[in-house]
Amino acid sequence: MTIKDLEQVVVRFSGDSGDGMQLAGNIFSTVSATVGNGISTFPDYPADIRAPQGSLTGVSGFQVHIGESSVYTPGDECDVLVAMNAAALKTQYRYAKRGACIIIDTDCFGPKDLEKAEFKTDDYLGEMGIDADRVIAAPVTQMVKDCLADSGMDNKAVLKCRNMFALGLVCWLFNRDLSIAENFLRDKFAKKPEIAENNIKVIHAGYDYGHNTHSSVANTYRIESKNKVKGRYMDITGNKATAYGLMAAAEKAGLKLYLGSYPITPATDILHELSKHKSLGVTTVQCEDEIAGCSSAVGASFAGALAVTSTSGPGICLKSEAMNLAVIMELPLVVIDVQRGGPATGLPTKSEQTDLLQVLFGRNGESPMPVIAATSPVDCFDAAYDACKMALEHMTPVVLLTDGYVANGSGAFRLPDLSEYPTITPPYVPEELKGQWAPYMRNADGSRYWAVPGRESFEHILGGLEKDDRTGAISTDPDNHDLMTRRRQQKIENINVPDVEVLGDKENADLLIVGFGGTYGHLHAAMDELLAQGEKVALAHFKYVNPLPKNTAEVLKKYKKVVVAEQNMGQFAAYLRMKVDGFVPYQFNQVKGQPFVVAELVDNFKKLI
């Protein structure tokens, strides 16, 4: 047995929804991130609350891509596939590379299991064209039962530990230190230490099984870290990074953080995470519906808090009236939209970019609102911080777009130093304006001064009816409404955002690839592959959607061919055509509920070149 060094590897864990594949994948990615590897993950689970055990529709997967340095996607295909039952092998093998290592639990490949998975014969490997030499076939269920025979756990609880045996096997295959996994489990089950210790025992059993039998694998592997930035790292999901970014912004601004929310897949984890941090001045309210969630946040903003509401596309529809109220009242509010497949209930556990035009224009009247689109799970921290800064300093609601892939996926997150982040300074009404202040007096940036209730001589009323620019009283004067509409629009246009950066062969590219938000990693990987093939390509990826960077038109008009790639039917391309005179791009559009496949992007972009 030899140890081979690898630059990168993709592992996919798969099994029934109750088999704990998400937990096994999370632990493996945490182990990898902690030692400095670059990681990108993709949890892929069914919309069924709990499909019948062993059924094809109930398979849950978790894919993690590990590299010696930065990785941009979870990978198109996996090098190692863990299939905990016959249905998992049947449905997930299509994601495996030719010659991939397959780990299976032979105890879950009995006649009934094969029948549920619609295999026609007992030779399931031959039926799928899988080389048996590449398969680690282990009686996982029985070995877990033997391992925990003296634990006092009932059979159902014992079977829940099967995922840890598979995790131990994978840790052996890649020479991972089990101490990090042990610490993870002890933290997760701090209130039930006996469960933690039993799971740790099973992980070691899986590791030892691989080490002692060597199975049919000739080598184990090692991925050394080449991380050049020193610091403490953790594996973090996009939703958790969003929550941390909101708390960081509240701390920097010296404000209490309020979240009014209603549970909805895939945004609920933001509510769950923030609810754990009352000690940091965070107030969370699980409201009775989406309307109440947003309306309560508007009230909290009026009262002087950093106010946030979180949801997905269906919730944005319901929040639109309260969002519009924040627009006309000119109050700071952060609206987080974790996009999912639609329309209606659509694909609740899948990912799309189909809410863009809704958050830009889906409200009555002229209702300008800044929009930021996070580019990766780790970027959710900075994007949330930026959204809060923008909302507080310009007295406006701001939409932060993420999506199911970004929110549930994870990356290696370097714990930040908050002192390095820019200050957040809301435009509080200055004391010298006492006696002459009116609610819509503005500073030099065009932002309304913020008078937090409780300040003597700054009492005021805001509401949903148009107000007079000078007095703040209700006004139906046509000229005043035109003036206020233009001022609300100009305030958004006055916001300075960073220029869009061009990567790759930016001076000589035959094709410029354009995207926004969560497709960054896949488009970057496609560009890298094309450059490696000798093609002249570049990438301009947008994080700031409204207002657009000031160099947008210059960049888009510089190249002979431009393709806008997005996970919708062309919403960002249409928006860019509206904003940039004479811009007519090529388009690459998919609406599959799944991330882009890099190989497909490369093939399509080569045809355009």
C-alpha positions as semicolon CSV with decimal commas, in nm:
position;residue;x (nm);y (nm);z (nm)
1;M;0,000;0,000;0,000
2;T;0,135;0,339;-0,102
3;I;0,014;0,695;-0,040
4;K;-0,032;0,906;-0,351
5;D;-0,047;1,285;-0,344
6;L;-0,342;1,440;-0,529
7;E;-0,414;1,799;-0,627
8;Q;-0,789;1,754;-0,586
9;V;-1,062;1,493;-0,538
10;V;-1,443;1,482;-0,545
11;V;-1,635;1,259;-0,302
12;R;-2,010;1,199;-0,315
13;F;-2,199;1,050;-0,020
14;S;-2,542;0,905;-0,105
15;G;-2,815;0,705;0,066
16;D;-3,169;0,729;0,199
17;S;-3,284;1,063;0,341
18;G;-3,249;0,914;0,689
19;D;-2,900;0,772;0,634
20;G;-2,719;1,088;0,747
21;M;-2,535;1,161;0,425
22;Q;-2,548;1,537;0,485
23;L;-2,386;1,494;0,827
24;A;-2,116;1,261;0,695
25;G;-2,040;1,503;0,412
26;N;-2,034;1,801;0,647
27;I;-1,789;1,632;0,880
28;F;-1,559;1,531;0,595
29;S;-1,564;1,884;0,450
30;T;-1,501;2,031;0,798
31;V;-1,201;1,801;0,845
32;S;-1,068;1,913;0,506
33;A;-1,130;2,286;0,559
34;T;-0,971;2,280;0,903
35;V;-0,641;2,149;0,763
36;G;-0,639;2,424;0,500
37;N;-0,775;2,248;0,191
38;G;-0,992;2,440;-0,049
39;I;-1,345;2,296;-0,050
40;S;-1,674;2,338;-0,231
41;T;-1,981;2,135;-0,140
42;F;-2,320;2,061;-0,288
43;P;-2,596;1,904;-0,076
44;D;-2,852;1,746;-0,309
45;Y;-3,162;1,616;-0,136
46;P;-3,514;1,531;-0,250
47;A;-3,818;1,749;-0,192
48;D;-4,001;1,456;-0,025
49;I;-4,020;1,493;0,351
50;R;-3,943;1,123;0,379
51;A;-3,977;0,901;0,073
52;P;-4,022;0,524;0,126
53;Q;-3,701;0,362;0,247
54;G;-3,492;0,224;-0,037
55;S;-3,691;0,405;-0,307
56;L;-3,533;0,577;-0,605
57;T;-3,704;0,909;-0,525
58;G;-3,576;0,921;-0,168
59;V;-3,202;0,927;-0,235
60;S;-3,011;1,211;-0,069
61;G;-2,662;1,313;-0,177
62;F;-2,378;1,533;-0,057
63;Q;-2,085;1,609;-0,287
64;V;-1,760;1,770;-0,171
65;H;-1,469;1,885;-0,386
66;I;-1,136;1,912;-0,203
67;G;-0,822;2,074;-0,343
68;E;-0,470;2,158;-0,235
69;S;-0,563;2,521;-0,305
70;S;-0,878;2,704;-0,413
71;V;-1,159;2,509;-0,578
72;Y;-1,452;2,681;-0,746
73;T;-1,720;2,410;-0,785
74;P;-1,829;2,085;-0,620
75;G;-1,709;1,908;-0,936
76;D;-1,899;1,766;-1,233
77;E;-1,822;1,402;-1,144
78;C;-1,693;1,226;-0,835
79;D;-1,377;1,020;-0,784
80;V;-1,532;0,836;-0,490
81;L;-1,900;0,742;-0,457
82;V;-2,043;0,617;-0,130
83;A;-2,371;0,432;-0,199
84;M;-2,539;0,316;0,119
85;N;-2,809;0,115;-0,061
86;A;-2,911;-0,016;-0,402
87;A;-3,123;0,288;-0,487
88;A;-2,829;0,519;-0,415
89;L;-2,603;0,322;-0,648
90;K;-2,871;0,317;-0,919
91;T;-2,939;0,691;-0,913
92;Q;-2,598;0,834;-0,819
93;Y;-2,357;0,631;-1,031
94;R;-2,421;0,873;-1,320
95;Y;-2,229;1,133;-1,116
96;A;-1,919;0,910;-1,090
97;K;-1,617;0,927;-1,315
98;R;-1,526;0,627;-1,521
99;G;-1,312;0,410;-1,292
100;A;-1,426;0,586;-0,974
101;C;-1,392;0,408;-0,641
102;I;-1,733;0,289;-0,518
103;I;-1,804;0,213;-0,150
104;I;-2,122;0,011;-0,086
105;D;-2,297;-0,149;0,211
106;T;-2,360;-0,504;0,086
107;D;-2,619;-0,558;0,362
108;C;-2,848;-0,316;0,175
109;F;-2,827;-0,495;-0,160
110;G;-3,061;-0,783;-0,081
111;P;-3,342;-0,907;-0,313
112;K;-3,598;-0,655;-0,179
113;D;-3,348;-0,369;-0,201
114;L;-3,265;-0,457;-0,561
115;E;-3,635;-0,482;-0,645
116;K;-3,708;-0,135;-0,500
117;A;-3,418;0,004;-0,699
118;E;-3,556;-0,162;-1,015
119;F;-3,256;-0,383;-1,082
120;K;-3,341;-0,671;-1,314
121;T;-3,081;-0,921;-1,189
122;D;-2,871;-1,005;-0,882
123;D;-2,561;-0,895;-1,073
124;Y;-2,616;-0,527;-1,000
125;L;-2,254;-0,429;-1,069
126;G;-2,253;-0,599;-1,407
127;E;-2,593;-0,452;-1,490
128;M;-2,451;-0,103;-1,436
129;G;-2,120;-0,178;-1,605
130;I;-1,917;-0,128;-1,287
131;D;-1,577;-0,295;-1,256
132;A;-1,583;-0,497;-0,932
133;D;-1,213;-0,424;-0,877
134;R;-1,301;-0,060;-0,810
135;V;-1,563;-0,144;-0,545
136;I;-1,512;-0,154;-0,168
137;A;-1,797;-0,389;-0,080
138;A;-1,837;-0,411;0,297
139;P;-2,114;-0,546;0,523
140;V;-2,142;-0,206;0,687
141;T;-2,474;-0,262;0,866
142;Q;-2,361;-0,583;1,033
143;M;-2,024;-0,442;1,134
144;V;-2,193;-0,138;1,292
145;K;-2,424;-0,371;1,486
146;D;-2,124;-0,572;1,606
147;C;-1,936;-0,255;1,698
148;L;-2,224;-0,122;1,911
149;A;-2,347;-0,455;2,048
150;D;-2,263;-0,351;2,405
151;S;-2,371;0,013;2,373
152;G;-2,725;-0,031;2,502
153;M;-2,862;0,145;2,192
154;D;-3,174;0,008;2,025
155;N;-3,155;-0,125;1,670
156;K;-3,297;0,193;1,514
157;A;-3,037;0,410;1,686
158;V;-2,758;0,171;1,589
159;L;-2,854;0,186;1,222
160;K;-2,832;0,565;1,230
161;C;-2,456;0,524;1,287
162;R;-2,394;0,354;0,951
163;N;-2,300;0,689;0,798
164;M;-2,013;0,720;1,045
165;F;-1,868;0,386;0,933
166;A;-1,871;0,508;0,572
167;L;-1,713;0,835;0,685
168;G;-1,438;0,641;0,862
169;L;-1,366;0,447;0,544
170;V;-1,339;0,769;0,342
171;C;-1,113;0,925;0,608
172;W;-0,887;0,619;0,581
173;L;-0,885;0,643;0,202
174;F;-0,760;1,004;0,221
175;N;-0,543;0,975;0,534
176;R;-0,751;1,215;0,738
177;D;-0,689;1,282;1,106
178;L;-0,992;1,155;1,297
179;S;-0,939;1,392;1,591
180;I;-1,115;1,675;1,405
181;A;-1,415;1,452;1,336
182;E;-1,417;1,349;1,701
183;N;-1,426;1,713;1,815
184;F;-1,705;1,787;1,565
185;L;-1,922;1,507;1,707
186;R;-1,851;1,596;2,068
187;D;-1,958;1,955;1,998
188;K;-2,268;1,848;1,803
189;F;-2,383;1,604;2,070
190;A;-2,257;1,799;2,371
191;K;-2,582;1,733;2,559
192;K;-2,577;1,361;2,469
193;P;-2,213;1,257;2,511
194;E;-2,293;0,887;2,489
195;I;-2,423;0,936;2,133
196;A;-2,107;1,123;2,041
197;E;-1,881;0,850;2,179
198;N;-2,074;0,571;2,006
199;N;-2,048;0,754;1,672
200;I;-1,677;0,811;1,729
201;K;-1,636;0,440;1,798
202;V;-1,804;0,361;1,465
203;I;-1,585;0,609;1,272
204;H;-1,277;0,434;1,408
205;A;-1,428;0,097;1,313
206;G;-1,470;0,217;0,952
207;Y;-1,117;0,359;0,946
208;D;-0,971;0,039;1,092
209;Y;-1,165;-0,178;0,848
210;G;-1,005;0,006;0,557
211;H;-0,662;0,006;0,717
212;N;-0,665;-0,362;0,816
213;T;-0,822;-0,516;0,505
214;H;-0,699;-0,263;0,242
215;S;-1,014;-0,381;0,064
216;S;-0,947;-0,395;-0,310
217;V;-0,777;-0,057;-0,326
218;A;-0,406;-0,049;-0,404
219;N;-0,344;0,306;-0,278
220;T;-0,463;0,561;-0,029
221;Y;-0,436;0,931;-0,103
222;R;-0,328;1,260;0,049
223;I;-0,417;1,616;-0,044
224;E;-0,169;1,862;0,102
225;S;-0,278;2,219;0,162
226;K;-0,109;2,498;-0,034
227;N;-0,305;2,774;0,137
228;K;-0,096;3,092;0,137
229;V;-0,313;3,294;0,376
230;K;-0,253;3,212;0,741
231;G;-0,546;3,210;0,976
232;R;-0,813;2,998;1,139
233;Y;-1,043;2,823;0,896
234;M;-1,380;2,654;0,923
235;D;-1,623;2,489;0,686
236;I;-1,920;2,725;0,654
237;T;-2,247;2,712;0,461
238;G;-2,382;3,013;0,277
239;N;-2,675;3,054;0,515
240;K;-2,447;3,046;0,819
241;A;-2,206;3,292;0,656
242;T;-2,502;3,520;0,584
243;A;-2,607;3,510;0,949
244;Y;-2,251;3,586;1,062
245;G;-2,224;3,875;0,816
246;L;-2,545;4,029;0,953
247;M;-2,417;4,003;1,310
248;A;-2,082;4,152;1,212
249;A;-2,254;4,449;1,049
250;A;-2,475;4,509;1,353
251;E;-2,167;4,499;1,576
252;K;-1,981;4,743;1,349
253;A;-2,278;4,981;1,333
254;G;-2,344;4,961;1,708
255;L;-2,703;4,847;1,655
256;K;-2,928;4,568;1,772
257;L;-3,003;4,312;1,501
258;Y;-3,365;4,216;1,437
259;L;-3,480;3,934;1,208
260;G;-3,849;3,894;1,127
261;S;-3,894;3,574;0,931
262;Y;-4,122;3,288;0,836
263;P;-3,974;2,940;0,776
264;I;-3,923;2,853;0,409
265;T;-3,683;2,621;0,229
266;P;-3,396;2,695;0,165
267;A;-3,371;3,011;0,380
268;T;-3,478;2,881;0,722
269;D;-3,126;2,809;0,846
270;I;-3,060;3,184;0,867
271;L;-3,340;3,213;1,122
272;H;-3,214;2,904;1,306
273;E;-2,857;3,035;1,325
274;L;-2,944;3,389;1,437
275;S;-3,180;3,254;1,704
276;K;-2,875;3,104;1,880
277;H;-2,712;3,443;1,939
278;K;-2,931;3,639;2,180
279;S;-2,614;3,713;2,378
280;L;-2,493;3,924;2,086
281;G;-2,802;4,144;2,090
282;V;-2,988;3,951;1,822
283;T;-3,368;3,937;1,830
284;T;-3,541;3,682;1,609
285;V;-3,916;3,648;1,564
286;Q;-4,069;3,354;1,380
287;C;-4,379;3,528;1,251
288;E;-4,714;3,384;1,149
289;D;-4,655;3,454;0,779
290;E;-4,424;3,625;0,531
291;I;-4,618;3,952;0,541
292;A;-4,579;3,980;0,918
293;G;-4,210;3,890;0,894
294;C;-4,133;4,181;0,664
295;S;-4,375;4,425;0,827
296;S;-4,229;4,361;1,172
297;A;-3,882;4,427;1,029
298;V;-4,004;4,762;0,891
299;G;-4,126;4,848;1,240
300;A;-3,796;4,744;1,394
301;S;-3,613;4,965;1,144
302;F;-3,830;5,264;1,232
303;A;-3,740;5,197;1,596
304;G;-3,367;5,215;1,518
305;A;-3,255;4,852;1,474
306;L;-3,066;4,688;1,190
307;A;-3,370;4,514;1,047
308;V;-3,364;4,203;0,829
309;T;-3,618;3,965;0,682
310;S;-3,531;3,638;0,508
311;T;-3,722;3,422;0,262
312;S;-3,722;3,257;-0,080
313;G;-3,901;3,347;-0,404
314;P;-4,260;3,267;-0,295
315;G;-4,205;3,480;0,015
316;I;-4,078;3,775;-0,185
317;C;-4,417;3,784;-0,358
318;L;-4,587;3,822;-0,020
319;K;-4,333;4,067;0,123
320;S;-4,350;4,305;-0,174
321;E;-4,605;4,541;-0,018
322;A;-4,404;4,583;0,303
323;M;-4,084;4,617;0,100
324;N;-4,252;4,900;-0,092
325;L;-4,350;5,059;0,237
326;A;-3,981;5,068;0,333
327;V;-3,904;5,229;-0,005
328;I;-4,143;5,520;0,038
329;M;-4,061;5,560;0,408
330;E;-3,691;5,544;0,316
331;L;-3,600;5,311;0,599
332;P;-3,301;5,073;0,606
333;L;-3,403;4,710;0,558
334;V;-3,215;4,402;0,434
335;V;-3,430;4,150;0,245
336;I;-3,259;3,814;0,191
337;D;-3,393;3,606;-0,098
338;V;-3,250;3,253;-0,112
339;Q;-3,371;3,165;-0,461
340;R;-3,516;2,823;-0,537
341;G;-3,685;2,653;-0,830
342;G;-4,024;2,797;-0,925
343;P;-4,286;2,903;-1,015
344;A;-4,527;2,853;-0,722
345;T;-4,392;2,581;-0,493
346;G;-4,177;2,464;-0,783
347;L;-3,863;2,279;-0,673
348;P;-3,828;2,369;-0,303
349;T;-3,492;2,198;-0,246
350;K;-3,334;2,297;-0,578
351;S;-3,157;2,610;-0,699
352;E;-3,228;2,873;-0,965
353;Q;-3,161;3,240;-1,040
354;T;-3,517;3,313;-1,141
355;D;-3,607;3,590;-0,893
356;L;-3,383;3,859;-1,041
357;L;-3,647;4,060;-1,226
358;Q;-3,890;4,013;-0,937
359;V;-3,656;4,179;-0,685
360;L;-3,562;4,451;-0,934
361;F;-3,911;4,542;-1,053
362;G;-4,173;4,325;-0,879
363;R;-4,345;4,603;-0,686
364;N;-4,604;4,865;-0,773
365;G;-4,492;5,214;-0,866
366;E;-4,138;5,335;-0,921
367;S;-3,974;5,134;-0,646
368;P;-3,593;5,143;-0,682
369;M;-3,404;4,905;-0,458
370;P;-3,035;4,803;-0,453
371;V;-2,964;4,436;-0,530
372;I;-2,650;4,243;-0,431
373;A;-2,593;3,881;-0,543
374;A;-2,354;3,667;-0,335
375;T;-2,108;3,474;-0,551
376;S;-2,024;3,178;-0,322
377;P;-2,108;3,032;0,020
378;V;-1,808;3,209;0,175
379;D;-1,889;3,537;-0,004
380;C;-2,228;3,541;0,172
381;F;-2,050;3,689;0,475
382;D;-1,916;3,990;0,284
383;A;-2,233;4,024;0,077
384;A;-2,449;4,038;0,390
385;Y;-2,214;4,293;0,547
386;D;-2,222;4,505;0,230
387;A;-2,603;4,486;0,213
388;C;-2,632;4,610;0,572
389;K;-2,383;4,892;0,514
390;M;-2,566;4,999;0,200
391;A;-2,907;4,989;0,368
392;L;-2,798;5,180;0,678
393;E;-2,588;5,447;0,509
394;H;-2,834;5,518;0,226
395;M;-3,161;5,466;0,415
396;T;-3,306;5,215;0,174
397;P;-3,421;4,855;0,163
398;V;-3,159;4,632;-0,002
399;V;-3,211;4,285;-0,148
400;L;-2,941;4,023;-0,095
401;L;-2,979;3,742;-0,349
402;T;-2,834;3,402;-0,275
403;D;-2,970;3,069;-0,400
404;G;-3,022;2,713;-0,284
405;Y;-2,682;2,601;-0,414
406;V;-2,493;2,887;-0,247
407;A;-2,699;2,877;0,076
408;N;-2,665;2,502;0,139
409;G;-2,320;2,460;-0,013
410;S;-2,011;2,536;0,188
411;G;-1,653;2,652;0,153
412;A;-1,338;2,699;0,360
413;F;-1,395;3,024;0,552
414;R;-1,107;3,217;0,705
415;L;-1,232;3,374;1,025
416;P;-1,224;3,749;0,959
417;D;-1,078;4,034;1,159
418;L;-1,367;4,278;1,196
419;S;-1,128;4,569;1,242
420;E;-1,033;4,529;0,876
421;Y;-1,391;4,588;0,759
422;P;-1,515;4,936;0,665
423;T;-1,708;5,143;0,914
424;I;-2,087;5,165;0,896
425;T;-2,214;5,516;0,965
426;P;-2,590;5,574;0,936
427;P;-2,695;5,933;0,853
428;Y;-2,841;6,018;1,193
429;V;-3,004;6,360;1,201
430;P;-2,751;6,607;1,349
431;E;-2,839;6,779;1,673
432;E;-2,798;7,122;1,518
433;L;-3,109;7,064;1,304
434;K;-3,329;7,054;1,615
435;G;-3,630;7,275;1,559
436;Q;-3,594;7,293;1,182
437;W;-3,574;6,925;1,084
438;A;-3,840;6,755;0,873
439;P;-3,857;6,380;0,795
440;Y;-3,735;6,404;0,435
441;M;-3,443;6,639;0,480
442;R;-3,138;6,483;0,310
443;N;-2,762;6,473;0,342
444;A;-2,513;6,537;0,059
445;D;-2,560;6,181;-0,078
446;G;-2,935;6,235;-0,109
447;S;-3,013;6,003;0,181
448;R;-3,286;6,094;0,428
449;Y;-3,165;6,173;0,779
450;W;-3,255;5,905;1,033
451;A;-3,427;6,025;1,350
452;V;-3,458;5,730;1,585
453;P;-3,767;5,755;1,809
454;G;-3,690;5,883;2,157
455;R;-3,490;6,191;2,059
456;E;-3,655;6,503;2,192
457;S;-3,772;6,751;1,925
458;F;-3,731;6,495;1,647
459;E;-4,072;6,333;1,676
460;H;-4,219;6,245;1,336
461;I;-4,462;6,027;1,145
462;L;-4,385;5,817;0,837
463;G;-4,627;5,616;0,626
464;G;-4,720;5,473;0,289
465;L;-4,872;5,788;0,142
466;E;-4,650;6,025;-0,053
467;K;-4,503;6,305;0,159
468;D;-4,410;6,663;0,091
469;D;-4,038;6,702;0,027
470;R;-4,010;7,000;0,265
471;T;-4,261;6,941;0,545
472;G;-4,312;6,564;0,550
473;A;-4,688;6,611;0,542
474;I;-4,908;6,398;0,313
475;S;-4,903;6,539;-0,038
476;T;-5,081;6,461;-0,365
477;D;-4,914;6,744;-0,553
478;P;-4,801;6,615;-0,898
479;D;-4,475;6,807;-0,904
480;N;-4,385;6,694;-0,553
481;H;-4,451;6,328;-0,641
482;D;-4,232;6,359;-0,952
483;L;-3,959;6,520;-0,740
484;M;-3,975;6,255;-0,464
485;T;-3,976;5,972;-0,720
486;R;-3,664;6,111;-0,886
487;R;-3,490;6,166;-0,554
488;R;-3,554;5,808;-0,444
489;Q;-3,412;5,688;-0,774
490;Q;-3,113;5,923;-0,764
491;K;-3,031;5,810;-0,410
492;I;-2,982;5,456;-0,540
493;E;-2,780;5,572;-0,840
494;N;-2,551;5,767;-0,605
495;I;-2,438;5,449;-0,432
496;N;-2,079;5,369;-0,521
497;V;-2,005;5,002;-0,586
498;P;-1,674;4,847;-0,695
499;D;-1,597;4,814;-1,066
500;V;-1,664;4,475;-1,217
501;E;-1,333;4,290;-1,252
502;V;-1,236;4,109;-1,571
503;L;-1,045;3,783;-1,522
504;G;-0,858;3,566;-1,768
505;D;-0,734;3,693;-2,106
506;K;-0,886;4,034;-2,047
507;E;-0,694;4,217;-2,323
508;N;-0,729;3,969;-2,612
509;A;-1,033;3,755;-2,535
510;D;-1,237;3,625;-2,829
511;L;-1,523;3,561;-2,585
512;L;-1,625;3,737;-2,264
513;I;-1,827;3,520;-2,025
514;V;-2,073;3,715;-1,809
515;G;-2,267;3,593;-1,508
516;F;-2,400;3,707;-1,173
517;G;-2,433;3,563;-0,825
518;G;-2,390;3,197;-0,744
519;T;-2,269;3,077;-1,085
520;Y;-1,929;3,237;-1,028
521;G;-1,743;2,917;-0,943
522;H;-1,871;2,721;-1,242
523;L;-1,807;3,002;-1,488
524;H;-1,459;3,058;-1,344
525;A;-1,382;2,685;-1,376
526;A;-1,509;2,687;-1,736
527;M;-1,286;2,984;-1,817
528;D;-0,986;2,811;-1,660
529;E;-1,049;2,498;-1,867
530;L;-1,081;2,696;-2,191
531;L;-0,763;2,890;-2,116
532;A;-0,585;2,560;-2,053
533;Q;-0,701;2,448;-2,398
534;G;-0,546;2,757;-2,556
535;E;-0,866;2,956;-2,607
536;K;-0,875;3,332;-2,549
537;V;-1,154;3,389;-2,297
538;A;-1,230;3,621;-2,006
539;L;-1,488;3,641;-1,728
540;A;-1,680;3,938;-1,590
541;H;-1,893;3,829;-1,296
542;F;-2,138;4,067;-1,130
543;K;-2,199;4,083;-0,757
544;Y;-2,361;4,427;-0,766
545;V;-2,670;4,425;-0,985
546;N;-2,839;4,754;-0,889
547;P;-2,674;4,989;-0,922
548;L;-2,447;4,829;-1,176
549;P;-2,073;4,907;-1,157
550;K;-1,985;5,227;-1,341
551;N;-1,752;5,043;-1,581
552;T;-2,024;4,798;-1,694
553;A;-2,083;4,945;-2,040
554;E;-1,710;4,987;-2,103
555;V;-1,643;4,621;-2,020
556;L;-1,937;4,474;-2,212
557;K;-1,867;4,674;-2,528
558;K;-1,494;4,597;-2,532
559;Y;-1,527;4,239;-2,664
560;K;-1,647;4,110;-3,001
561;K;-1,847;3,828;-2,849
562;V;-2,014;3,822;-2,509
563;V;-2,219;3,537;-2,362
564;V;-2,440;3,583;-2,055
565;A;-2,480;3,253;-1,870
566;E;-2,748;3,225;-1,604
567;Q;-2,984;2,977;-1,443
568;N;-3,302;3,128;-1,580
569;M;-3,441;3,212;-1,923
570;G;-3,234;3,527;-1,971
571;Q;-3,327;3,777;-1,699
572;F;-2,982;3,924;-1,642
573;A;-2,918;3,944;-2,017
574;A;-3,244;4,135;-2,059
575;Y;-3,154;4,371;-1,774
576;L;-2,809;4,440;-1,924
577;R;-2,966;4,511;-2,265
578;M;-3,194;4,761;-2,093
579;K;-2,905;4,931;-1,914
580;V;-2,635;4,926;-2,186
581;D;-2,729;5,082;-2,521
582;G;-2,656;4,859;-2,819
583;F;-2,556;4,556;-2,611
584;V;-2,672;4,230;-2,773
585;P;-2,511;3,924;-2,608
586;Y;-2,525;3,555;-2,676
587;Q;-2,707;3,362;-2,404
588;F;-2,660;3,032;-2,224
589;N;-2,964;2,947;-2,013
590;Q;-3,053;2,642;-1,806
591;V;-3,338;2,597;-1,560
592;K;-3,275;2,248;-1,422
593;G;-3,263;2,314;-1,050
594;Q;-2,902;2,191;-1,052
595;P;-2,573;2,382;-1,074
596;F;-2,409;2,423;-1,412
597;V;-2,194;2,137;-1,537
598;V;-1,852;2,279;-1,626
599;A;-1,802;2,039;-1,917
600;E;-2,129;2,157;-2,076
601;L;-2,027;2,520;-2,036
602;V;-1,692;2,453;-2,200
603;D;-1,853;2,275;-2,497
604;N;-2,108;2,552;-2,555
605;F;-1,859;2,836;-2,516
606;K;-1,618;2,669;-2,759
607;K;-1,893;2,662;-3,020
608;L;-1,941;3,038;-2,978
609;I;-1,568;3,100;-3,015
